[in-house]
């Protein structure tokens, strides 16, 4: 799973549509830095938290057919690549451990059962997070996320299907 994520995000660069370049990036970043006081995720246009449903609906109706954006803003870029890689690896280990625990509860699980359970888990993860977010926010890397779910969980299922069903030979 970890190796596939590395290939997907770097070597193959499947997620490029979610991280596109604009030659105006310096101007945009400076403008955002001047306008936003702190880190945050912003949906534009939006109403203040104190607005009622009628105000929200009026803003929505007024902006149909106009531009909209999601902005994830951070006041400072940090050099935390190693920390993020280690956190990602740890989360992959925990995720696989949880999956092995669940599959271990299936009596007499075969190679195919483990593989299909892994693929089903990948689809559940994809539908619950990536696709649900896409429904509302039209993410640009939906195909990449679907590919990630099937390939990473498929490889995991192939490996664990074999590993959990191997016969010890002495």
BAGU-643178 format. One record per residue (C-alpha): residue in three letters; chain; x negated, y negated, z negated. Coordinates in steps of 0.001 Angstrom, whole numbers, plus 500000, padded with zeros to 6 digits. Example, Ala and Ser with C-alpha at 12.3 -4.5 7.8 and 13.67 -1.06 7.14 Angstrom:
+-------+-------+--------+--------+--------+
| selum | mikol |      X |      Y |      Z |
+-------+-------+--------+--------+--------+
|   ala |     A | 487700 | 504500 | 492200 |
|   ser |     A | 486330 | 501060 | 492860 |
+-------+-------+--------+--------+--------+
END
This chain:
+-------+-------+--------+--------+--------+
| selum | mikol |      X |      Y |      Z |
+-------+-------+--------+--------+--------+
|   unk |     A | 500000 | 500000 | 500000 |
|   unk |     A | 497221 | 497583 | 499022 |
|   unk |     A | 495205 | 498360 | 502163 |
|   unk |     A | 498240 | 497840 | 504398 |
|   unk |     A | 498970 | 494485 | 502752 |
|   unk |     A | 495378 | 493420 | 503452 |
|   unk |     A | 495710 | 494367 | 507132 |
|   unk |     A | 499164 | 492829 | 507467 |
|   unk |     A | 498232 | 489450 | 505989 |
|   unk |     A | 494686 | 489103 | 507327 |
|   unk |     A | 493403 | 491443 | 510026 |
|   unk |     A | 496672 | 491812 | 511999 |
|   unk |     A | 498037 | 488440 | 510797 |
|   unk |     A | 501690 | 489520 | 511016 |
|   unk |     A | 502832 | 486699 | 508733 |
|   unk |     A | 501478 | 483852 | 510882 |
|   unk |     A | 505031 | 482643 | 511738 |
|   unk |     A | 505546 | 481863 | 508033 |
|   unk |     A | 502298 | 479874 | 507895 |
|   unk |     A | 502242 | 477876 | 511119 |
|   unk |     A | 499810 | 475037 | 511770 |
|   unk |     A | 500726 | 471460 | 512512 |
|   unk |     A | 498172 | 468865 | 513631 |
|   unk |     A | 500045 | 466422 | 511357 |
|   unk |     A | 499220 | 468362 | 508200 |
|   unk |     A | 496990 | 465705 | 506631 |
|   unk |     A | 499635 | 463011 | 507081 |
|   unk |     A | 502418 | 465270 | 505800 |
|   unk |     A | 500414 | 466394 | 502767 |
|   unk |     A | 499487 | 462826 | 501869 |
|   unk |     A | 503127 | 461748 | 502199 |
|   unk |     A | 504329 | 464622 | 500005 |
|   unk |     A | 501628 | 463898 | 497443 |
|   unk |     A | 502749 | 460269 | 497321 |
|   unk |     A | 506437 | 461181 | 497027 |
|   unk |     A | 506445 | 464202 | 494695 |
|   unk |     A | 505411 | 463837 | 491071 |
|   unk |     A | 504763 | 467500 | 490317 |
|   unk |     A | 504559 | 471023 | 491680 |
|   unk |     A | 507885 | 472426 | 492787 |
|   unk |     A | 510069 | 474034 | 495418 |
|   unk |     A | 512375 | 471605 | 497159 |
|   unk |     A | 515344 | 472213 | 499444 |
|   unk |     A | 516131 | 469233 | 501652 |
|   unk |     A | 518763 | 467881 | 501756 |
|   unk |     A | 519999 | 468677 | 498252 |
|   unk |     A | 522068 | 466970 | 495597 |
|   unk |     A | 520862 | 466195 | 492057 |
|   unk |     A | 521585 | 468866 | 489424 |
|   unk |     A | 524219 | 466598 | 487900 |
|   unk |     A | 526252 | 466379 | 491149 |
|   unk |     A | 529620 | 468068 | 491331 |
|   unk |     A | 530779 | 470573 | 493958 |
|   unk |     A | 532534 | 467865 | 495976 |
|   unk |     A | 529325 | 465836 | 496339 |
|   unk |     A | 527430 | 468969 | 497349 |
|   unk |     A | 530053 | 469839 | 499957 |
|   unk |     A | 530039 | 466284 | 501357 |
|   unk |     A | 526254 | 466360 | 501709 |
|   unk |     A | 526457 | 469766 | 503360 |
|   unk |     A | 529103 | 468641 | 505856 |
|   unk |     A | 527227 | 465405 | 506622 |
|   unk |     A | 524039 | 467317 | 507449 |
|   unk |     A | 525381 | 470115 | 509653 |
|   unk |     A | 523386 | 470013 | 512873 |
|   unk |     A | 520586 | 467904 | 511332 |
|   unk |     A | 517097 | 468967 | 510223 |
|   unk |     A | 516559 | 470691 | 506896 |
|   unk |     A | 513505 | 471992 | 505085 |
|   unk |     A | 512129 | 473971 | 502226 |
|   unk |     A | 508984 | 472528 | 500704 |
|   unk |     A | 506754 | 474440 | 498316 |
|   unk |     A | 504484 | 471766 | 496929 |
|   unk |     A | 501400 | 472004 | 494732 |
|   unk |     A | 499418 | 468980 | 493584 |
|   unk |     A | 496172 | 470948 | 493651 |
|   unk |     A | 494858 | 473849 | 495753 |
|   unk |     A | 492969 | 476288 | 493553 |
|   unk |     A | 490288 | 478773 | 494476 |
|   unk |     A | 491912 | 481880 | 493010 |
|   unk |     A | 491511 | 484434 | 495806 |
|   unk |     A | 489760 | 487063 | 493652 |
|   unk |     A | 492290 | 486660 | 490839 |
|   unk |     A | 495204 | 486984 | 493295 |
|   unk |     A | 493676 | 490063 | 494944 |
|   unk |     A | 493218 | 491737 | 491551 |
|   unk |     A | 496763 | 490817 | 490497 |
|   unk |     A | 498097 | 492212 | 493780 |
|   unk |     A | 496170 | 495456 | 493275 |
|   unk |     A | 497455 | 495769 | 489706 |
|   unk |     A | 501047 | 495205 | 490837 |
|   unk |     A | 500613 | 497837 | 493579 |
|   unk |     A | 499313 | 500322 | 491006 |
|   unk |     A | 502241 | 499635 | 488664 |
|   unk |     A | 504721 | 499851 | 491560 |
|   unk |     A | 503361 | 503206 | 492727 |
|   unk |     A | 503257 | 504494 | 489156 |
|   unk |     A | 506945 | 503574 | 488721 |
|   unk |     A | 507793 | 505239 | 492039 |
|   unk |     A | 505901 | 508420 | 491051 |
|   unk |     A | 507777 | 508428 | 487736 |
|   unk |     A | 511136 | 508200 | 489547 |
|   unk |     A | 510219 | 510844 | 492132 |
|   unk |     A | 508912 | 513041 | 489319 |
|   unk |     A | 512464 | 513168 | 487954 |
|   unk |     A | 513610 | 514933 | 491140 |
|   unk |     A | 513375 | 518665 | 490553 |
|   unk |     A | 511595 | 520622 | 493256 |
|   unk |     A | 510842 | 517559 | 495366 |
|   unk |     A | 509328 | 518455 | 498708 |
|   unk |     A | 506988 | 516493 | 500954 |
|   unk |     A | 509993 | 515319 | 502983 |
|   unk |     A | 511955 | 514311 | 499879 |
|   unk |     A | 509087 | 512150 | 498639 |
|   unk |     A | 508554 | 510606 | 502088 |
|   unk |     A | 512254 | 509786 | 502521 |
|   unk |     A | 512468 | 508434 | 498961 |
|   unk |     A | 509499 | 506162 | 499683 |
|   unk |     A | 511050 | 504905 | 502933 |
|   unk |     A | 514366 | 504342 | 501142 |
|   unk |     A | 512528 | 502385 | 498440 |
|   unk |     A | 510839 | 500278 | 501117 |
|   unk |     A | 514215 | 499495 | 502684 |
|   unk |     A | 515712 | 498636 | 499287 |
|   unk |     A | 512829 | 496268 | 498580 |
|   unk |     A | 513147 | 494682 | 502036 |
|   unk |     A | 516942 | 494271 | 501916 |
|   unk |     A | 516979 | 492980 | 498336 |
|   unk |     A | 514274 | 490346 | 498764 |
|   unk |     A | 513136 | 489533 | 502290 |
|   unk |     A | 516399 | 490032 | 504157 |
|   unk |     A | 518580 | 488432 | 501473 |
|   unk |     A | 516311 | 485371 | 501453 |
|   unk |     A | 516395 | 485313 | 505257 |
|   unk |     A | 520192 | 485211 | 505253 |
|   unk |     A | 520096 | 481909 | 503370 |
|   unk |     A | 516796 | 480334 | 504343 |
|   unk |     A | 515973 | 481755 | 507802 |
|   unk |     A | 512417 | 482835 | 507030 |
|   unk |     A | 510106 | 483108 | 509999 |
|   unk |     A | 508393 | 486386 | 509114 |
|   unk |     A | 511374 | 488722 | 508753 |
|   unk |     A | 509987 | 491222 | 511287 |
|   unk |     A | 506627 | 491210 | 509509 |
|   unk |     A | 508305 | 491853 | 506150 |
|   unk |     A | 510338 | 494709 | 507664 |
|   unk |     A | 507178 | 496165 | 509194 |
|   unk |     A | 505387 | 495820 | 505847 |
|   unk |     A | 508194 | 497605 | 504018 |
|   unk |     A | 508323 | 500545 | 506412 |
|   unk |     A | 504599 | 500992 | 506921 |
|   unk |     A | 503406 | 500432 | 503352 |
|   unk |     A | 506108 | 502620 | 501835 |
|   unk |     A | 505796 | 505140 | 504690 |
|   unk |     A | 502049 | 505519 | 504075 |
|   unk |     A | 502738 | 505734 | 500343 |
|   unk |     A | 505361 | 508428 | 500971 |
|   unk |     A | 503050 | 510411 | 503256 |
|   unk |     A | 500229 | 510317 | 500705 |
|   unk |     A | 502378 | 511038 | 497658 |
|   unk |     A | 504417 | 513668 | 499515 |
|   unk |     A | 501194 | 515543 | 500096 |
|   unk |     A | 499553 | 514734 | 496738 |
|   unk |     A | 502527 | 515623 | 494566 |
|   unk |     A | 503166 | 518878 | 496446 |
|   unk |     A | 499609 | 520144 | 496916 |
|   unk |     A | 498805 | 523572 | 495575 |
|   unk |     A | 495842 | 523765 | 493227 |
|   unk |     A | 493235 | 526240 | 494490 |
|   unk |     A | 490603 | 527565 | 492142 |
+-------+-------+--------+--------+--------+
END
